[in-house]
Amino acid sequence: MGKNKIKTHKGTKKVLNIRQSGSITKLNTGNNHMTGKKTPAQSKKAGAKSNLSKSDLKRLKNVI
């Protein structure tokens, strides 16, 4: 018998974006609700994307 294939985790796939270079980006937290209290600088920073760390990249590459 052969090995079983690893299924794609759909929730993770919806949150993370894979670039053509192979790096994975994610949105920062704190951007969905109660943004009226936050300063424009906080909202702008939360709207930017950030890269995953190398350790998380290795762990999540097979899941997506």
MDTraj code that builds the backbone (N, CA, C; nanometers):
import mdtraj as md
import numpy as np

residues = "MET GLY LYS ASN LYS ILE LYS THR HIS LYS GLY THR LYS LYS VAL LEU ASN ILE ARG GLN SER GLY SER ILE THR LYS LEU ASN THR GLY ASN ASN HIS MET THR GLY LYS LYS THR PRO ALA GLN SER LYS LYS ALA GLY ALA LYS SER ASN LEU SER LYS SER ASP LEU LYS ARG LEU LYS ASN VAL ILE".split()
xyz = np.array([
    [0.0827, -0.1187, 0.0000],
    [0.0000, 0.0000, 0.0000],
    [0.0873, 0.1254, 0.0000],
    [0.0400, 0.2267, -0.0727],
    [0.1130, 0.3519, -0.0768],
    [0.0786, 0.4418, 0.0403],
    [0.1514, 0.5506, 0.0516],
    [0.1253, 0.6471, 0.1582],
    [-0.0017, 0.7255, 0.1282],
    [-0.0672, 0.7679, 0.2337],
    [-0.1842, 0.8524, 0.2161],
    [-0.1399, 0.9948, 0.1842],
    [-0.2187, 1.0641, 0.1034],
    [-0.1887, 1.2033, 0.0716],
    [-0.2336, 1.2929, 0.1859],
    [-0.1624, 1.4029, 0.2057],
    [-0.2008, 1.4998, 0.3069],
    [-0.3073, 1.5901, 0.2476],
    [-0.4205, 1.6029, 0.3188],
    [-0.5291, 1.6869, 0.2702],
    [-0.4978, 1.8336, 0.2959],
    [-0.5461, 1.9198, 0.2077],
    [-0.5305, 2.0634, 0.2239],
    [-0.6212, 2.1109, 0.3363],
    [-0.5658, 2.1901, 0.4280],
    [-0.6470, 2.2487, 0.5342],
    [-0.7113, 2.3751, 0.4794],
    [-0.8424, 2.3708, 0.4573],
    [-0.9123, 2.4778, 0.3854],
    [-0.9114, 2.6095, 0.4621],
    [-0.9197, 2.6046, 0.5955],
    [-0.9177, 2.7276, 0.6739],
    [-0.7843, 2.7989, 0.6619],
    [-0.6757, 2.7236, 0.6631],
    [-0.5424, 2.7812, 0.6493],
    [-0.5231, 2.8372, 0.5095],
    [-0.5756, 2.7687, 0.4105],
    [-0.5623, 2.8122, 0.2717],
    [-0.6296, 2.9472, 0.2485],
    [-0.7426, 2.9716, 0.3193],
    [-0.8151, 3.0964, 0.3029],
    [-0.7442, 3.2137, 0.3705],
    [-0.6631, 3.1867, 0.4715],
    [-0.5981, 3.2929, 0.5491],
    [-0.4626, 3.3311, 0.4902],
    [-0.3895, 3.2344, 0.4382],
    [-0.2534, 3.2587, 0.3900],
    [-0.2502, 3.2702, 0.2376],
    [-0.1560, 3.3495, 0.1877],
    [-0.1366, 3.3654, 0.0437],
    [0.0038, 3.3199, 0.0071],
    [0.0140, 3.2358, -0.0963],
    [0.1446, 3.1889, -0.1424],
    [0.1864, 3.2728, -0.2618],
    [0.3053, 3.3294, -0.2560],
    [0.3604, 3.4062, -0.3675],
    [0.4318, 3.3116, -0.4625],
    [0.4628, 3.3617, -0.5806],
    [0.5322, 3.2781, -0.6787],
    [0.6729, 3.2427, -0.6337],
    [0.7328, 3.3285, -0.5513],
    [0.8673, 3.3003, -0.5020],
    [0.8681, 3.1888, -0.3984],
    [0.7493, 3.1528, -0.3458],
    [0.7409, 3.0468, -0.2460],
    [0.7190, 3.0995, -0.1055],
    [0.7337, 3.2305, -0.0857],
    [0.7096, 3.2861, 0.0471],
    [0.5594, 3.2935, 0.0719],
    [0.5222, 3.2905, 0.1977],
    [0.3814, 3.2929, 0.2358],
    [0.3539, 3.4202, 0.3149],
    [0.2466, 3.4911, 0.2776],
    [0.2102, 3.6132, 0.3471],
    [0.0774, 3.5946, 0.4182],
    [0.0559, 3.6759, 0.5221],
    [-0.0688, 3.6731, 0.5963],
    [-0.1059, 3.8154, 0.6343],
    [-0.2353, 3.8385, 0.6595],
    [-0.2793, 3.9681, 0.7072],
    [-0.2538, 3.9784, 0.8564],
    [-0.2244, 4.0979, 0.9040],
    [-0.2055, 4.1203, 1.0463],
    [-0.3406, 4.1237, 1.1171],
    [-0.3378, 4.1066, 1.2478],
    [-0.4610, 4.1067, 1.3259],
    [-0.5041, 4.2486, 1.3580],
    [-0.6265, 4.2624, 1.4063],
    [-0.6763, 4.3911, 1.4527],
    [-0.7303, 4.4792, 1.3431],
    [-0.7860, 4.4202, 1.2387],
    [-0.8298, 4.4994, 1.1241],
    [-0.9792, 4.4836, 1.0957],
    [-1.0501, 4.4015, 1.1724],
    [-1.1867, 4.3662, 1.1352],
    [-1.2944, 4.4523, 1.1996],
    [-1.2865, 4.4772, 1.3286],
    [-1.3936, 4.5525, 1.3928],
    [-1.3357, 4.6455, 1.4998],
    [-1.4177, 4.7382, 1.5440],
    [-1.3784, 4.8392, 1.6429],
    [-1.2579, 4.9204, 1.5954],
    [-1.2590, 4.9563, 1.4683],
    [-1.1480, 5.0333, 1.4130],
    [-1.1657, 5.1828, 1.4349],
    [-1.2845, 5.2257, 1.4812],
    [-1.3072, 5.3677, 1.5057],
    [-1.2239, 5.4210, 1.6199],
    [-1.1891, 5.3344, 1.7142],
    [-1.1084, 5.3755, 1.8300],
    [-0.9598, 5.3855, 1.7960],
    [-0.9203, 5.3179, 1.6932],
    [-0.7778, 5.3074, 1.6627],
    [-0.7300, 5.4278, 1.5826],
    [-0.6027, 5.4608, 1.6009],
    [-0.5436, 5.5722, 1.5279],
    [-0.5244, 5.5311, 1.3820],
    [-0.5152, 5.6288, 1.2917],
    [-0.4903, 5.5942, 1.1511],
    [-0.3616, 5.5136, 1.1315],
    [-0.2610, 5.5405, 1.2134],
    [-0.1358, 5.4658, 1.2006],
    [-0.1559, 5.3189, 1.2366],
    [-0.2376, 5.2926, 1.3390],
    [-0.2646, 5.1543, 1.3769],
    [-0.3426, 5.0818, 1.2673],
    [-0.4406, 5.1497, 1.2093],
    [-0.5210, 5.0879, 1.1042],
    [-0.4368, 5.0588, 0.9809],
    [-0.3485, 5.1515, 0.9468],
    [-0.2624, 5.1335, 0.8298],
    [-0.1661, 5.0172, 0.8509],
    [-0.1118, 5.0062, 0.9728],
    [-0.0189, 4.8985, 1.0035],
    [-0.0899, 4.7632, 1.0021],
    [-0.2144, 4.7587, 1.0507],
    [-0.2892, 4.6343, 1.0545],
    [-0.3302, 4.5902, 0.9137],
    [-0.3464, 4.6842, 0.8208],
    [-0.3878, 4.6505, 0.6857],
    [-0.2764, 4.5953, 0.5999],
    [-0.1508, 4.6130, 0.6440],
    [-0.0370, 4.5652, 0.5661],
    [-0.0203, 4.4144, 0.5844],
    [0.0381, 4.3489, 0.4870],
    [0.0652, 4.2062, 0.4965],
    [0.2036, 4.1836, 0.5543],
    [0.2230, 4.0689, 0.6180],
    [0.3530, 4.0342, 0.6726],
    [0.3884, 3.8925, 0.6304],
    [0.5165, 3.8630, 0.6271],
    [0.5636, 3.7303, 0.5884],
    [0.5647, 3.6374, 0.7085],
    [0.5492, 3.5087, 0.6832],
    [0.5594, 3.4095, 0.7894],
    [0.7056, 3.3869, 0.8239],
    [0.7325, 3.3456, 0.9459],
    [0.8687, 3.3139, 0.9861],
    [0.9121, 3.1837, 0.9187],
    [1.0415, 3.1580, 0.9184],
    [1.0940, 3.0398, 0.8513],
    [1.0443, 2.9107, 0.9162],
    [1.0325, 2.9121, 1.0494],
    [0.9865, 2.7913, 1.1184],
    [0.8401, 2.7620, 1.0845],
    [0.7562, 2.8666, 1.0787],
    [0.6160, 2.8466, 1.0412],
    [0.6046, 2.8078, 0.8942],
    [0.6928, 2.8616, 0.8108],
    [0.6899, 2.8310, 0.6683],
    [0.7134, 2.6822, 0.6447],
    [0.8110, 2.6256, 0.7136],
    [0.8394, 2.4823, 0.7001],
    [0.7213, 2.3980, 0.7457],
    [0.6580, 2.4410, 0.8546],
    [0.5494, 2.3637, 0.9132],
    [0.4232, 2.3683, 0.8287],
    [0.3954, 2.4825, 0.7668],
    [0.2693, 2.5011, 0.6954],
    [0.2771, 2.4760, 0.5458],
    [0.3964, 2.4544, 0.4920],
    [0.4111, 2.4344, 0.3479],
    [0.3328, 2.3100, 0.3009],
    [0.3336, 2.2040, 0.3809],
    [0.2659, 2.0807, 0.3420],
    [0.1155, 2.0871, 0.3625],
    [0.0700, 2.1766, 0.4485],
    [-0.0719, 2.1839, 0.4814],
    [-0.1509, 2.2519, 0.3705],
    [-0.0872, 2.3481, 0.3033],
    [-0.1571, 2.4263, 0.2015],
    [-0.1556, 2.3522, 0.0684],
])
top = md.Topology()
chain = top.add_chain()
for i, resn in enumerate(residues, 1):
    res = top.add_residue(resn, chain, resSeq=i)
    for name in ("N", "CA", "C"):
        top.add_atom(name, md.element.get_by_symbol(name[0]), res)
traj = md.Trajectory(xyz[None], top)
